[in-house]
Amino acid sequence: VFVLPAFEVRAGTAMPGSKAELLLRWDAGDARPFYGALCPRCQAPTDFGRWRALPPPPRLRVAYEVPWRDPWEPFYVAPAGGVPCPTLSPQACELHMAGFRFAVLDGAFVAHRGFKEPGGFHEGREAELGHNRRLFRSFRAELPRRYPGSARRC
């Protein structure tokens, strides 16, 4: 699957239209890696430092591959068929188990308008997260049965 580095752009700041514009906003403190203040490890495998240091690409290209690690929730594009499960974290875990590789693209990214900040979510967020963790543990326990030939684990 092709991973798109994900960023947050400060509300009121123009959305970048290119990697060069994004890097200028990042340098100014008006953009940062997605979930950088809430869960840096949730996007860490993307390796933003490596992505940032790449010379400007003449066109869209695969820059490097990274292994999946829990709790990575990559944003990606993939073929329309054959990609399991509809949600980010379980889907990335299952893609890993199914043998997919994660190729980070250079020259492409996704951006969310506004910084994600602690305390900026709805009232029941913590209970919701706990419920989601329990569901994910159950899902993860089922994966070895779905992919008995896979040496990979989530």
N, CA, C and O atoms as a GROMACS GRO file, in nm:
protein
  616
    1VAL      N    1   0.085  -0.117   0.000
    1VAL     CA    2   0.000   0.000   0.000
    1VAL      C    3   0.089   0.123   0.000
    1VAL      O    4   0.203   0.117   0.046
    2PHE      N    5   0.038   0.233  -0.051
    2PHE     CA    6   0.116   0.356  -0.061
    2PHE      C    7   0.078   0.451   0.052
    2PHE      O    8  -0.035   0.500   0.058
    3VAL      N    9   0.172   0.476   0.140
    3VAL     CA   10   0.149   0.558   0.259
    3VAL      C   11   0.165   0.706   0.226
    3VAL      O   12   0.263   0.746   0.163
    4LEU      N   13   0.068   0.785   0.268
    4LEU     CA   14   0.071   0.930   0.253
    4LEU      C   15   0.105   0.990   0.390
    4LEU      O   16   0.025   0.977   0.482
    5PRO      N   17   0.219   1.054   0.406
    5PRO     CA   18   0.248   1.119   0.533
    5PRO      C   19   0.133   1.214   0.569
    5PRO      O   20   0.085   1.290   0.485
    6ALA      N   21   0.091   1.209   0.695
    6ALA     CA   22  -0.024   1.287   0.739
    6ALA      C   23   0.020   1.400   0.832
    6ALA      O   24   0.106   1.382   0.918
    7PHE      N   25  -0.041   1.516   0.812
    7PHE     CA   26  -0.007   1.636   0.888
    7PHE      C   27  -0.132   1.706   0.939
    7PHE      O   28  -0.242   1.682   0.890
    8GLU      N   29  -0.111   1.792   1.037
    8GLU     CA   30  -0.213   1.884   1.087
    8GLU      C   31  -0.165   2.024   1.051
    8GLU      O   32  -0.047   2.056   1.064
    9VAL      N   33  -0.257   2.107   1.006
    9VAL     CA   34  -0.224   2.245   0.971
    9VAL      C   35  -0.307   2.336   1.062
    9VAL      O   36  -0.429   2.321   1.072
   10ARG      N   37  -0.240   2.429   1.125
   10ARG     CA   38  -0.306   2.520   1.219
   10ARG      C   39  -0.431   2.583   1.154
   10ARG      O   40  -0.426   2.628   1.039
   11ALA      N   41  -0.541   2.585   1.228
   11ALA     CA   42  -0.664   2.648   1.181
   11ALA      C   43  -0.634   2.794   1.144
   11ALA      O   44  -0.559   2.862   1.213
   12GLY      N   45  -0.692   2.839   1.035
   12GLY     CA   46  -0.670   2.975   0.989
   12GLY      C   47  -0.550   2.990   0.898
   12GLY      O   48  -0.526   3.097   0.843
   13THR      N   49  -0.473   2.883   0.882
   13THR     CA   50  -0.357   2.882   0.794
   13THR      C   51  -0.398   2.816   0.662
   13THR      O   52  -0.471   2.717   0.663
   14ALA      N   53  -0.353   2.870   0.552
   14ALA     CA   54  -0.386   2.811   0.422
   14ALA      C   55  -0.332   2.669   0.413
   14ALA      O   56  -0.220   2.640   0.458
   15MET      N   57  -0.410   2.582   0.354
   15MET     CA   58  -0.366   2.444   0.335
   15MET      C   59  -0.256   2.442   0.229
   15MET      O   60  -0.269   2.507   0.125
   16PRO      N   61  -0.149   2.369   0.254
   16PRO     CA   62  -0.039   2.363   0.156
   16PRO      C   63  -0.080   2.285   0.032
   16PRO      O   64  -0.153   2.186   0.039
   17GLY      N   65  -0.030   2.331  -0.081
   17GLY     CA   66  -0.059   2.264  -0.207
   17GLY      C   67   0.056   2.183  -0.260
   17GLY      O   68   0.045   2.117  -0.363
   18SER      N   69   0.169   2.187  -0.189
   18SER     CA   70   0.287   2.111  -0.231
   18SER      C   71   0.369   2.076  -0.107
   18SER      O   72   0.347   2.130   0.001
   19LYS      N   73   0.463   1.986  -0.125
   19LYS     CA   74   0.551   1.951  -0.015
   19LYS      C   75   0.633   2.074   0.026
   19LYS      O   76   0.654   2.095   0.146
   20ALA      N   77   0.680   2.153  -0.069
   20ALA     CA   78   0.758   2.273  -0.037
   20ALA      C   79   0.678   2.368   0.052
   20ALA      O   80   0.731   2.422   0.149
   21GLU      N   81   0.550   2.389   0.019
   21GLU     CA   82   0.465   2.475   0.102
   21GLU      C   83   0.443   2.415   0.241
   21GLU      O   84   0.445   2.486   0.341
   22LEU      N   85   0.424   2.285   0.245
   22LEU     CA   86   0.406   2.218   0.374
   22LEU      C   87   0.530   2.236   0.461
   22LEU      O   88   0.519   2.266   0.580
   23LEU      N   89   0.648   2.219   0.403
   23LEU     CA   90   0.772   2.233   0.480
   23LEU      C   91   0.787   2.376   0.533
   23LEU      O   92   0.836   2.394   0.644
   24LEU      N   93   0.747   2.475   0.457
   24LEU     CA   94   0.751   2.614   0.505
   24LEU      C   95   0.659   2.632   0.625
   24LEU      O   96   0.696   2.697   0.722
   25ARG      N   97   0.539   2.576   0.619
   25ARG     CA   98   0.446   2.585   0.731
   25ARG      C   99   0.499   2.508   0.853
   25ARG      O  100   0.483   2.553   0.966
   26TRP      N  101   0.560   2.394   0.828
   26TRP     CA  102   0.618   2.314   0.937
   26TRP      C  103   0.729   2.396   1.005
   26TRP      O  104   0.734   2.403   1.128
   27ASP      N  105   0.816   2.456   0.927
   27ASP     CA  106   0.923   2.539   0.982
   27ASP      C  107   0.869   2.656   1.064
   27ASP      O  108   0.930   2.696   1.163
   28ALA      N  109   0.755   2.711   1.023
   28ALA     CA  110   0.694   2.826   1.092
   28ALA      C  111   0.610   2.783   1.213
   28ALA      O  112   0.560   2.868   1.286
   29GLY      N  113   0.595   2.652   1.234
   29GLY     CA  114   0.514   2.604   1.346
   29GLY      C  115   0.365   2.598   1.314
   29GLY      O  116   0.283   2.582   1.404
   30ASP      N  117   0.330   2.613   1.186
   30ASP     CA  118   0.190   2.611   1.147
   30ASP      C  119   0.146   2.476   1.090
   30ASP      O  120   0.031   2.462   1.046
   31ALA      N  121   0.234   2.379   1.090
   31ALA     CA  122   0.202   2.242   1.049
   31ALA      C  123   0.290   2.149   1.132
   31ALA      O  124   0.399   2.185   1.176
   32ARG      N  125   0.239   2.030   1.151
   32ARG     CA  126   0.316   1.928   1.226
   32ARG      C  127   0.262   1.790   1.189
   32ARG      O  128   0.152   1.779   1.134
   33PRO      N  129   0.339   1.685   1.218
   33PRO     CA  130   0.290   1.550   1.190
   33PRO      C  131   0.156   1.526   1.262
   33PRO      O  132   0.134   1.572   1.374
   34PHE      N  133   0.068   1.454   1.195
   34PHE     CA  134  -0.065   1.424   1.247
   34PHE      C  135  -0.055   1.354   1.382
   34PHE      O  136   0.026   1.264   1.400
   35TYR      N  137  -0.137   1.398   1.473
   35TYR     CA  138  -0.145   1.346   1.610
   35TYR      C  139  -0.014   1.367   1.687
   35TYR      O  140   0.012   1.298   1.786
   36GLY      N  141   0.067   1.462   1.642
   36GLY     CA  142   0.196   1.487   1.705
   36GLY      C  143   0.189   1.520   1.852
   36GLY      O  144   0.280   1.485   1.927
   37ALA      N  145   0.081   1.588   1.896
   37ALA     CA  146   0.066   1.623   2.037
   37ALA      C  147  -0.011   1.519   2.116
   37ALA      O  148  -0.006   1.519   2.239
   38LEU      N  149  -0.081   1.430   2.049
   38LEU     CA  150  -0.166   1.332   2.119
   38LEU      C  151  -0.109   1.192   2.122
   38LEU      O  152  -0.115   1.124   2.224
   39CYS      N  153  -0.053   1.150   2.012
   39CYS     CA  154  -0.002   1.012   2.003
   39CYS      C  155   0.110   1.008   1.899
   39CYS      O  156   0.089   0.955   1.789
   40PRO      N  157   0.227   1.062   1.931
   40PRO     CA  158   0.335   1.064   1.832
   40PRO      C  159   0.368   0.925   1.776
   40PRO      O  160   0.402   0.914   1.659
   41ARG      N  161   0.358   0.822   1.857
   41ARG     CA  162   0.393   0.688   1.809
   41ARG      C  163   0.288   0.632   1.713
   41ARG      O  164   0.315   0.534   1.642
   42CYS      N  165   0.168   0.693   1.709
   42CYS     CA  166   0.065   0.646   1.618
   42CYS      C  167   0.098   0.676   1.472
   42CYS      O  168   0.040   0.616   1.382
   43GLN      N  169   0.191   0.767   1.448
   43GLN     CA  170   0.235   0.799   1.312
   43GLN      C  171   0.387   0.785   1.295
   43GLN      O  172   0.438   0.804   1.185
   44ALA      N  173   0.458   0.751   1.403
   44ALA     CA  174   0.605   0.747   1.401
   44ALA      C  175   0.664   0.660   1.290
   44ALA      O  176   0.764   0.700   1.230
   45PRO      N  177   0.610   0.542   1.258
   45PRO     CA  178   0.673   0.461   1.154
   45PRO      C  179   0.683   0.530   1.018
   45PRO      O  180   0.765   0.490   0.935
   46THR      N  181   0.602   0.632   0.995
   46THR     CA  182   0.612   0.707   0.869
   46THR      C  183   0.752   0.768   0.855
   46THR      O  184   0.800   0.788   0.744
   47ASP      N  185   0.816   0.797   0.966
   47ASP     CA  186   0.951   0.854   0.972
   47ASP      C  187   0.954   0.991   0.904
   47ASP      O  188   1.012   1.009   0.797
   48PHE      N  189   0.888   1.087   0.971
   48PHE     CA  190   0.875   1.222   0.916
   48PHE      C  191   1.010   1.290   0.894
   48PHE      O  192   1.025   1.366   0.799
   49GLY      N  193   1.107   1.264   0.980
   49GLY     CA  194   1.240   1.323   0.960
   49GLY      C  195   1.303   1.276   0.831
   49GLY      O  196   1.362   1.356   0.758
   50ARG      N  197   1.290   1.150   0.803
   50ARG     CA  198   1.344   1.095   0.678
   50ARG      C  199   1.271   1.155   0.558
   50ARG      O  200   1.333   1.194   0.459
   51TRP      N  201   1.137   1.161   0.568
   51TRP     CA  202   1.056   1.215   0.458
   51TRP      C  203   1.092   1.361   0.432
   51TRP      O  204   1.106   1.403   0.317
   52ARG      N  205   1.107   1.436   0.541
   52ARG     CA  206   1.138   1.578   0.530
   52ARG      C  207   1.273   1.602   0.461
   52ARG      O  208   1.288   1.697   0.384
   53ALA      N  209   1.370   1.516   0.488
   53ALA     CA  210   1.507   1.534   0.438
   53ALA      C  211   1.523   1.495   0.291
   53ALA      O  212   1.627   1.524   0.231
   54LEU      N  213   1.424   1.430   0.233
   54LEU     CA  214   1.436   1.388   0.093
   54LEU      C  215   1.445   1.509   0.001
   54LEU      O  216   1.376   1.608   0.023
   55PRO      N  217   1.529   1.502  -0.102
   55PRO     CA  218   1.532   1.613  -0.199
   55PRO      C  219   1.398   1.621  -0.271
   55PRO      O  220   1.328   1.520  -0.283
   56PRO      N  221   1.362   1.740  -0.320
   56PRO     CA  222   1.233   1.752  -0.389
   56PRO      C  223   1.224   1.654  -0.506
   56PRO      O  224   1.314   1.650  -0.590
   57PRO      N  225   1.116   1.577  -0.510
   57PRO     CA  226   1.104   1.480  -0.620
   57PRO      C  227   1.054   1.548  -0.747
   57PRO      O  228   0.974   1.641  -0.741
   58PRO      N  229   1.102   1.501  -0.863
   58PRO     CA  230   1.052   1.557  -0.989
   58PRO      C  231   0.907   1.515  -1.014
   58PRO      O  232   0.834   1.582  -1.088
   59ARG      N  233   0.865   1.405  -0.952
   59ARG     CA  234   0.728   1.354  -0.966
   59ARG      C  235   0.698   1.264  -0.846
   59ARG      O  236   0.787   1.234  -0.766
   60LEU      N  237   0.577   1.223  -0.835
   60LEU     CA  238   0.536   1.134  -0.727
   60LEU      C  239   0.615   1.004  -0.736
   60LEU      O  240   0.629   0.947  -0.844
   61ARG      N  241   0.667   0.957  -0.623
   61ARG     CA  242   0.745   0.834  -0.624
   61ARG      C  243   0.742   0.767  -0.488
   61ARG      O  244   0.712   0.830  -0.387
   62VAL      N  245   0.773   0.638  -0.486
   62VAL     CA  246   0.794   0.567  -0.360
   62VAL      C  247   0.931   0.608  -0.310
   62VAL      O  248   1.031   0.595  -0.380
   63ALA      N  249   0.935   0.658  -0.187
   63ALA     CA  250   1.062   0.704  -0.130
   63ALA      C  251   1.131   0.594  -0.051
   63ALA      O  252   1.253   0.576  -0.061
   64TYR      N  253   1.054   0.520   0.027
   64TYR     CA  254   1.111   0.412   0.110
   64TYR      C  255   0.997   0.327   0.164
   64TYR      O  256   0.881   0.368   0.166
   65GLU      N  257   1.033   0.207   0.209
   65GLU     CA  258   0.936   0.118   0.273
   65GLU      C  259   0.964   0.115   0.422
   65GLU      O  260   1.078   0.129   0.466
   66VAL      N  261   0.857   0.097   0.499
   66VAL     CA  262   0.871   0.085   0.644
   66VAL      C  263   0.788  -0.034   0.692
   66VAL      O  264   0.683  -0.063   0.636
   67PRO      N  265   0.835  -0.102   0.795
   67PRO     CA  266   0.755  -0.212   0.849
   67PRO      C  267   0.642  -0.157   0.937
   67PRO      O  268   0.656  -0.053   1.000
   68TRP      N  269   0.532  -0.229   0.939
   68TRP     CA  270   0.421  -0.191   1.027
   68TRP      C  271   0.460  -0.216   1.172
   68TRP      O  272   0.523  -0.318   1.203
   69ARG      N  273   0.424  -0.125   1.260
   69ARG     CA  274   0.442  -0.140   1.405
   69ARG      C  275   0.316  -0.090   1.474
   69ARG      O  276   0.257   0.011   1.434
   70ASP      N  277   0.276  -0.159   1.577
   70ASP     CA  278   0.165  -0.117   1.660
   70ASP      C  279   0.206   0.008   1.738
   70ASP      O  280   0.315   0.006   1.794
   71PRO      N  281   0.131   0.112   1.744
   71PRO     CA  282  -0.008   0.134   1.705
   71PRO      C  283  -0.021   0.219   1.579
   71PRO      O  284  -0.111   0.304   1.572
   72TRP      N  285   0.064   0.200   1.481
   72TRP     CA  286   0.064   0.283   1.360
   72TRP      C  287  -0.072   0.279   1.291
   72TRP      O  288  -0.128   0.171   1.270
   73GLU      N  289  -0.123   0.394   1.255
   73GLU     CA  290  -0.246   0.409   1.180
   73GLU      C  291  -0.216   0.489   1.054
   73GLU      O  292  -0.252   0.607   1.045
   74PRO      N  293  -0.152   0.428   0.956
   74PRO     CA  294  -0.112   0.504   0.837
   74PRO      C  295  -0.232   0.544   0.751
   74PRO      O  296  -0.334   0.476   0.747
   75PHE      N  297  -0.216   0.655   0.684
   75PHE     CA  298  -0.310   0.697   0.580
   75PHE      C  299  -0.248   0.646   0.451
   75PHE      O  300  -0.130   0.669   0.425
   76TYR      N  301  -0.327   0.578   0.369
   76TYR     CA  302  -0.268   0.516   0.251
   76TYR      C  303  -0.369   0.506   0.138
   76TYR      O  304  -0.490   0.523   0.157
   77VAL      N  305  -0.317   0.478   0.020
   77VAL     CA  306  -0.399   0.443  -0.095
   77VAL      C  307  -0.361   0.302  -0.135
   77VAL      O  308  -0.247   0.259  -0.121
   78ALA      N  309  -0.461   0.230  -0.184
   78ALA     CA  310  -0.442   0.090  -0.219
   78ALA      C  311  -0.537   0.054  -0.332
   78ALA      O  312  -0.630   0.129  -0.362
   79PRO      N  313  -0.515  -0.059  -0.395
   79PRO     CA  314  -0.610  -0.103  -0.499
   79PRO      C  315  -0.752  -0.113  -0.442
   79PRO      O  316  -0.770  -0.140  -0.324
   80ALA      N  317  -0.849  -0.090  -0.527
   80ALA     CA  318  -0.988  -0.088  -0.484
   80ALA      C  319  -1.035  -0.221  -0.427
   80ALA      O  320  -1.124  -0.222  -0.342
   81GLY      N  321  -0.980  -0.330  -0.469
   81GLY     CA  322  -1.023  -0.460  -0.419
   81GLY      C  323  -0.914  -0.529  -0.340
   81GLY      O  324  -0.795  -0.499  -0.356
   82GLY      N  325  -0.954  -0.619  -0.254
   82GLY     CA  326  -0.858  -0.701  -0.184
   82GLY      C  327  -0.796  -0.641  -0.060
   82GLY      O  328  -0.701  -0.697  -0.005
   83VAL      N  329  -0.847  -0.526  -0.013
   83VAL     CA  330  -0.795  -0.466   0.109
   83VAL      C  331  -0.897  -0.492   0.219
   83VAL      O  332  -1.011  -0.446   0.209
   84PRO      N  333  -0.859  -0.563   0.324
   84PRO     CA  334  -0.954  -0.602   0.428
   84PRO      C  335  -0.989  -0.490   0.525
   84PRO      O  336  -0.916  -0.392   0.539
   85CYS      N  337  -1.102  -0.506   0.593
   85CYS     CA  338  -1.142  -0.430   0.712
   85CYS      C  339  -1.157  -0.279   0.688
   85CYS      O  340  -1.075  -0.221   0.617
   86PRO      N  341  -1.257  -0.216   0.745
   86PRO     CA  342  -1.285  -0.075   0.714
   86PRO      C  343  -1.224   0.031   0.804
   86PRO      O  344  -1.244   0.150   0.776
   87THR      N  345  -1.152  -0.002   0.910
   87THR     CA  346  -1.101   0.104   0.998
   87THR      C  347  -0.949   0.104   1.003
   87THR      O  348  -0.887   0.001   0.979
   88LEU      N  349  -0.890   0.218   1.033
   88LEU     CA  350  -0.745   0.237   1.019
   88LEU      C  351  -0.659   0.139   1.098
   88LEU      O  352  -0.586   0.060   1.038
   89SER      N  353  -0.666   0.140   1.230
   89SER     CA  354  -0.575   0.060   1.309
   89SER      C  355  -0.592  -0.090   1.283
   89SER      O  356  -0.494  -0.158   1.255
   90PRO      N  357  -0.715  -0.145   1.292
   90PRO     CA  358  -0.729  -0.287   1.261
   90PRO      C  359  -0.692  -0.318   1.117
   90PRO      O  360  -0.636  -0.423   1.089
   91GLN      N  361  -0.724  -0.228   1.026
   91GLN     CA  362  -0.696  -0.255   0.887
   91GLN      C  363  -0.546  -0.260   0.861
   91GLN      O  364  -0.499  -0.349   0.790
   92ALA      N  365  -0.470  -0.168   0.918
   92ALA     CA  366  -0.324  -0.169   0.898
   92ALA      C  367  -0.263  -0.295   0.957
   92ALA      O  368  -0.174  -0.354   0.897
   93CYS      N  369  -0.309  -0.335   1.073
   93CYS     CA  370  -0.262  -0.458   1.136
   93CYS      C  371  -0.292  -0.578   1.046
   93CYS      O  372  -0.206  -0.664   1.025
   94GLU      N  373  -0.415  -0.583   0.994
   94GLU     CA  374  -0.451  -0.695   0.908
   94GLU      C  375  -0.375  -0.692   0.776
   94GLU      O  376  -0.335  -0.797   0.726
   95LEU      N  377  -0.353  -0.574   0.720
   95LEU     CA  378  -0.272  -0.564   0.599
   95LEU      C  379  -0.132  -0.622   0.624
   95LEU      O  380  -0.079  -0.695   0.540
   96HIS      N  381  -0.076  -0.590   0.737
   96HIS     CA  382   0.055  -0.643   0.776
   96HIS      C  383   0.050  -0.796   0.782
   96HIS      O  384   0.136  -0.863   0.725
   97MET      N  385  -0.050  -0.849   0.851
   97MET     CA  386  -0.062  -0.995   0.863
   97MET      C  387  -0.082  -1.062   0.727
   97MET      O  388  -0.034  -1.173   0.704
   98ALA      N  389  -0.152  -0.993   0.637
   98ALA     CA  390  -0.182  -1.050   0.505
   98ALA      C  391  -0.063  -1.039   0.409
   98ALA      O  392  -0.070  -1.088   0.296
   99GLY      N  393   0.046  -0.975   0.453
   99GLY     CA  394   0.166  -0.970   0.371
   99GLY      C  395   0.185  -0.843   0.290
   99GLY      O  396   0.278  -0.834   0.210
  100PHE      N  397   0.099  -0.744   0.310
  100PHE     CA  398   0.117  -0.617   0.238
  100PHE      C  399   0.242  -0.548   0.289
  100PHE      O  400   0.284  -0.567   0.404
  101ARG      N  401   0.302  -0.466   0.202
  101ARG     CA  402   0.417  -0.382   0.238
  101ARG      C  403   0.369  -0.237   0.241
  101ARG      O  404   0.273  -0.202   0.174
  102PHE      N  405   0.437  -0.154   0.319
  102PHE     CA  406   0.400  -0.014   0.337
  102PHE      C  407   0.508   0.073   0.274
  102PHE      O  408   0.619   0.084   0.326
  103ALA      N  409   0.474   0.136   0.160
  103ALA     CA  410   0.568   0.219   0.085
  103ALA      C  411   0.528   0.366   0.102
  103ALA      O  412   0.420   0.406   0.060
  104VAL      N  413   0.617   0.445   0.163
  104VAL     CA  414   0.590   0.587   0.186
  104VAL      C  415   0.616   0.665   0.058
  104VAL      O  416   0.722   0.652  -0.004
  105LEU      N  417   0.518   0.746   0.019
  105LEU     CA  418   0.530   0.827  -0.102
  105LEU      C  419   0.596   0.961  -0.070
  105LEU      O  420   0.574   1.019   0.036
  106ASP      N  421   0.677   1.008  -0.162
  106ASP     CA  422   0.732   1.143  -0.152
  106ASP      C  423   0.661   1.226  -0.258
  106ASP      O  424   0.629   1.178  -0.367
  107GLY      N  425   0.637   1.351  -0.225
  107GLY     CA  426   0.566   1.440  -0.316
  107GLY      C  427   0.416   1.435  -0.296
  107GLY      O  428   0.343   1.503  -0.368
  108ALA      N  429   0.369   1.357  -0.200
  108ALA     CA  430   0.226   1.349  -0.168
  108ALA      C  431   0.212   1.346  -0.016
  108ALA      O  432   0.301   1.298   0.055
  109PHE      N  433   0.101   1.397   0.033
  109PHE     CA  434   0.072   1.396   0.176
  109PHE      C  435  -0.076   1.426   0.192
  109PHE      O  436  -0.144   1.466   0.098
  110VAL      N  437  -0.127   1.405   0.312
  110VAL     CA  438  -0.262   1.447   0.348
  110VAL      C  439  -0.250   1.545   0.463
  110VAL      O  440  -0.155   1.540   0.541
  111ALA      N  441  -0.348   1.635   0.471
  111ALA     CA  442  -0.343   1.737   0.576
  111ALA      C  443  -0.482   1.754   0.638
  111ALA      O  444  -0.583   1.757   0.568
  112HIS      N  445  -0.484   1.765   0.769
  112HIS     CA  446  -0.606   1.789   0.847
  112HIS      C  447  -0.605   1.936   0.889
  112HIS      O  448  -0.504   1.986   0.938
  113ARG      N  449  -0.717   2.003   0.871
  113ARG     CA  450  -0.727   2.144   0.911
  113ARG      C  451  -0.746   2.151   1.063
  113ARG      O  452  -0.844   2.098   1.116
  114GLY      N  453  -0.654   2.214   1.130
  114GLY     CA  454  -0.661   2.231   1.275
  114GLY      C  455  -0.569   2.133   1.347
  114GLY      O  456  -0.551   2.020   1.303
  115PHE      N  457  -0.512   2.180   1.457
  115PHE     CA  458  -0.427   2.095   1.540
  115PHE      C  459  -0.514   2.010   1.633
  115PHE      O  460  -0.612   2.060   1.690
  116LYS      N  461  -0.479   1.884   1.646
  116LYS     CA  462  -0.543   1.796   1.743
  116LYS      C  463  -0.474   1.820   1.877
  116LYS      O  464  -0.352   1.805   1.888
  117GLU      N  465  -0.550   1.858   1.977
  117GLU     CA  466  -0.494   1.892   2.108
  117GLU      C  467  -0.557   1.808   2.217
  117GLU      O  468  -0.673   1.770   2.205
  118PRO      N  469  -0.482   1.779   2.324
  118PRO     CA  470  -0.542   1.709   2.438
  118PRO      C  471  -0.663   1.787   2.490
  118PRO      O  472  -0.660   1.910   2.498
  119GLY      N  473  -0.768   1.715   2.524
  119GLY     CA  474  -0.889   1.778   2.576
  119GLY      C  475  -0.979   1.835   2.469
  119GLY      O  476  -1.082   1.895   2.501
  120GLY      N  477  -0.945   1.818   2.344
  120GLY     CA  478  -1.025   1.876   2.236
  120GLY      C  479  -1.129   1.781   2.178
  120GLY      O  480  -1.180   1.805   2.069
  121PHE      N  481  -1.160   1.675   2.251
  121PHE     CA  482  -1.255   1.576   2.200
  121PHE      C  483  -1.383   1.579   2.283
  121PHE      O  484  -1.392   1.650   2.383
  122HIS      N  485  -1.480   1.502   2.242
  122HIS     CA  486  -1.608   1.497   2.311
  122HIS      C  487  -1.594   1.433   2.449
  122HIS      O  488  -1.494   1.369   2.479
  123GLU      N  489  -1.695   1.450   2.530
  123GLU     CA  490  -1.692   1.410   2.671
  123GLU      C  491  -1.667   1.262   2.694
  123GLU      O  492  -1.594   1.227   2.786
  124GLY      N  493  -1.724   1.175   2.614
  124GLY     CA  494  -1.709   1.031   2.636
  124GLY      C  495  -1.589   0.970   2.564
  124GLY      O  496  -1.585   0.848   2.546
  125ARG      N  497  -1.494   1.049   2.524
  125ARG     CA  498  -1.380   1.002   2.444
  125ARG      C  499  -1.301   0.891   2.512
  125ARG      O  500  -1.268   0.791   2.448
  126GLU      N  501  -1.270   0.906   2.641
  126GLU     CA  502  -1.188   0.804   2.709
  126GLU      C  503  -1.260   0.670   2.717
  126GLU      O  504  -1.199   0.566   2.696
  127ALA      N  505  -1.389   0.673   2.746
  127ALA     CA  506  -1.467   0.548   2.750
  127ALA      C  507  -1.470   0.485   2.611
  127ALA      O  508  -1.459   0.363   2.598
  128GLU      N  509  -1.487   0.567   2.510
  128GLU     CA  510  -1.488   0.519   2.372
  128GLU      C  511  -1.355   0.454   2.335
  128GLU      O  512  -1.352   0.348   2.272
  129LEU      N  513  -1.245   0.518   2.375
  129LEU     CA  514  -1.112   0.461   2.347
  129LEU      C  515  -1.092   0.327   2.417
  129LEU      O  516  -1.037   0.234   2.358
  130GLY      N  517  -1.138   0.316   2.542
  130GLY     CA  518  -1.128   0.190   2.614
  130GLY      C  519  -1.206   0.080   2.545
  130GLY      O  520  -1.158  -0.033   2.532
  131HIS      N  521  -1.326   0.111   2.501
  131HIS     CA  522  -1.409   0.014   2.428
  131HIS      C  523  -1.339  -0.027   2.299
  131HIS      O  524  -1.335  -0.146   2.265
  132ASN      N  525  -1.286   0.070   2.227
  132ASN     CA  526  -1.215   0.038   2.102
  132ASN      C  527  -1.093  -0.049   2.126
  132ASN      O  528  -1.066  -0.139   2.047
  133ARG      N  529  -1.019  -0.026   2.235
  133ARG     CA  530  -0.903  -0.111   2.268
  133ARG      C  531  -0.946  -0.255   2.293
  133ARG      O  532  -0.879  -0.348   2.249
  134ARG      N  533  -1.056  -0.273   2.364
  134ARG     CA  534  -1.105  -0.409   2.389
  134ARG      C  535  -1.145  -0.478   2.258
  134ARG      O  536  -1.114  -0.595   2.237
  135LEU      N  537  -1.214  -0.405   2.172
  135LEU     CA  538  -1.251  -0.462   2.042
  135LEU      C  539  -1.128  -0.499   1.960
  135LEU      O  540  -1.124  -0.604   1.895
  136PHE      N  541  -1.027  -0.412   1.962
  136PHE     CA  542  -0.907  -0.437   1.885
  136PHE      C  543  -0.833  -0.560   1.938
  136PHE      O  544  -0.785  -0.641   1.858
  137ARG      N  545  -0.824  -0.576   2.069
  137ARG     CA  546  -0.758  -0.695   2.125
  137ARG      C  547  -0.827  -0.823   2.078
  137ARG      O  548  -0.761  -0.920   2.044
  138SER      N  549  -0.959  -0.822   2.077
  138SER     CA  550  -1.035  -0.937   2.030
  138SER      C  551  -1.008  -0.962   1.881
  138SER      O  552  -0.985  -1.076   1.840
  139PHE      N  553  -1.011  -0.856   1.803
  139PHE     CA  554  -0.983  -0.865   1.660
  139PHE      C  555  -0.843  -0.920   1.635
  139PHE      O  556  -0.824  -1.009   1.552
  140ARG      N  557  -0.745  -0.867   1.708
  140ARG     CA  558  -0.606  -0.909   1.691
  140ARG      C  559  -0.588  -1.056   1.726
  140ARG      O  560  -0.510  -1.126   1.662
  141ALA      N  561  -0.658  -1.104   1.827
  141ALA     CA  562  -0.649  -1.246   1.866
  141ALA      C  563  -0.703  -1.338   1.757
  141ALA      O  564  -0.662  -1.453   1.746
  142GLU      N  565  -0.795  -1.287   1.676
  142GLU     CA  566  -0.855  -1.366   1.568
  142GLU      C  567  -0.765  -1.376   1.444
  142GLU      O  568  -0.779  -1.470   1.366
  143LEU      N  569  -0.676  -1.281   1.425
  143LEU     CA  570  -0.596  -1.274   1.301
  143LEU      C  571  -0.512  -1.398   1.272
  143LEU      O  572  -0.506  -1.439   1.157
  144PRO      N  573  -0.446  -1.460   1.370
  144PRO     CA  574  -0.368  -1.581   1.337
  144PRO      C  575  -0.455  -1.693   1.278
  144PRO      O  576  -0.405  -1.774   1.199
  145ARG      N  577  -0.582  -1.697   1.314
  145ARG     CA  578  -0.672  -1.797   1.254
  145ARG      C  579  -0.708  -1.759   1.110
  145ARG      O  580  -0.728  -1.847   1.026
  146ARG      N  581  -0.717  -1.629   1.082
  146ARG     CA  582  -0.749  -1.583   0.947
  146ARG      C  583  -0.630  -1.597   0.853
  146ARG      O  584  -0.647  -1.618   0.733
  147TYR      N  585  -0.509  -1.585   0.909
  147TYR     CA  586  -0.385  -1.590   0.830
  147TYR      C  587  -0.290  -1.693   0.892
  147TYR      O  588  -0.184  -1.657   0.944
  148PRO      N  589  -0.328  -1.821   0.887
  148PRO     CA  590  -0.247  -1.924   0.954
  148PRO      C  591  -0.107  -1.940   0.895
  148PRO      O  592  -0.017  -1.987   0.964
  149GLY      N  593  -0.086  -1.903   0.770
  149GLY     CA  594   0.046  -1.916   0.709
  149GLY      C  595   0.137  -1.797   0.730
  149GLY      O  596   0.253  -1.800   0.689
  150SER      N  597   0.088  -1.693   0.793
  150SER     CA  598   0.167  -1.571   0.811
  150SER      C  599   0.257  -1.581   0.934
  150SER      O  600   0.213  -1.620   1.042
  151ALA      N  601   0.383  -1.546   0.916
  151ALA     CA  602   0.477  -1.541   1.028
  151ALA      C  603   0.470  -1.406   1.100
  151ALA      O  604   0.531  -1.387   1.205
  152ARG      N  605   0.394  -1.314   1.043
  152ARG     CA  606   0.382  -1.179   1.100
  152ARG      C  607   0.281  -1.178   1.214
  152ARG      O  608   0.188  -1.258   1.216
  153ARG      N  609   0.302  -1.087   1.307
  153ARG     CA  610   0.211  -1.068   1.420
  153ARG      C  611   0.182  -0.921   1.440
  153ARG      O  612   0.263  -0.835   1.404
  154CYS      N  613   0.068  -0.894   1.499
  154CYS     CA  614   0.031  -0.755   1.530
  154CYS      C  615   0.051  -0.728   1.678
  154CYS      O  616   0.025  -0.616   1.724
   0.00000   0.00000   0.00000
